[in-house]
């Protein structure tokens, strides 16, 4: 199956949902190339950049599940490769 490379940008404003987020990331770990997290204490948010290589439907499903968590938003940028 053809895969795409993408970056999912995640903003966490509600720390109560971090456990659910980590569970989702564990479930999709086979597709994750790398992850960078930045706690921005001055604004009380966490910023996560997630690089993935997966079928487009899988990327969309993961981003949708992440975005449906309370206090978390996610946006995806796809490569042209």
N, C-alpha and C positions, 0 to 999 in steps of 0.2 A: 504494500500500500504506500502511496506517495505521501511524504511528510512535508511540512513547512516549518521554517524557523520563525519564531515570533518572540516578542517581549511582552509580558503582561505586567503593567504598572499597577501597583496596589497601594492604596492609602488606607491605613487602619486608624480610625478615630475612636473605636470602642474596644478597649482591651479585653472585655468580657468574651469576645468572640474569637480571640487568638487561638484558643485550643481547637475550635472547629476548623479554623483556617489551616492550622498545622496538620490536622487529620486529613483534610483535602489534599494538601501538598504531598503528604505521605502516600495517599492513594494513587496519585499521579506521578510519583517519583521517577518512574522509568522514562518519562518524557522530559524531565527537567535537566537542562544542561548546567545551569548555575543559578544562584540566588544571592542577592545582595540586600541586606536590610539596614536601614538607617533610622535610628530613633531621633526624632526632632523634638527634643524636650521643651524647647521654647514655645512651641505651638501645641504640644501634647498629642502629637501624631507619630505614627511609624510609617516609613516609606519603604516599600519592598519592590525590587525589580527582579522579575523572574524570566529567565531565558529558557525557552522550550523548543523541542524539535518533535513534532507529532502530526498526525493527520489533522486537517483543518477542523473537522467536526469535534475532535477531542479537545483541541485548544479552545474552541468556542464553548464547549460544555464546561470545561474547567473555569474559564473566565466568568461564565454565567453563574456557576455555583458560588464562586468567590464573591461576585457582585451582589448575590442575593443574601449574603450574611449581613446582619444588622451592624451598621456603623463601619462598613467596609465598602470601598468602591474600587472598581477595576476597569482598566482600558487596555486594549490589545493593539499592538502594531505588528504587522506581518512583513517579512522580507519578500522580495520578488524572486527569490531563489526557489 
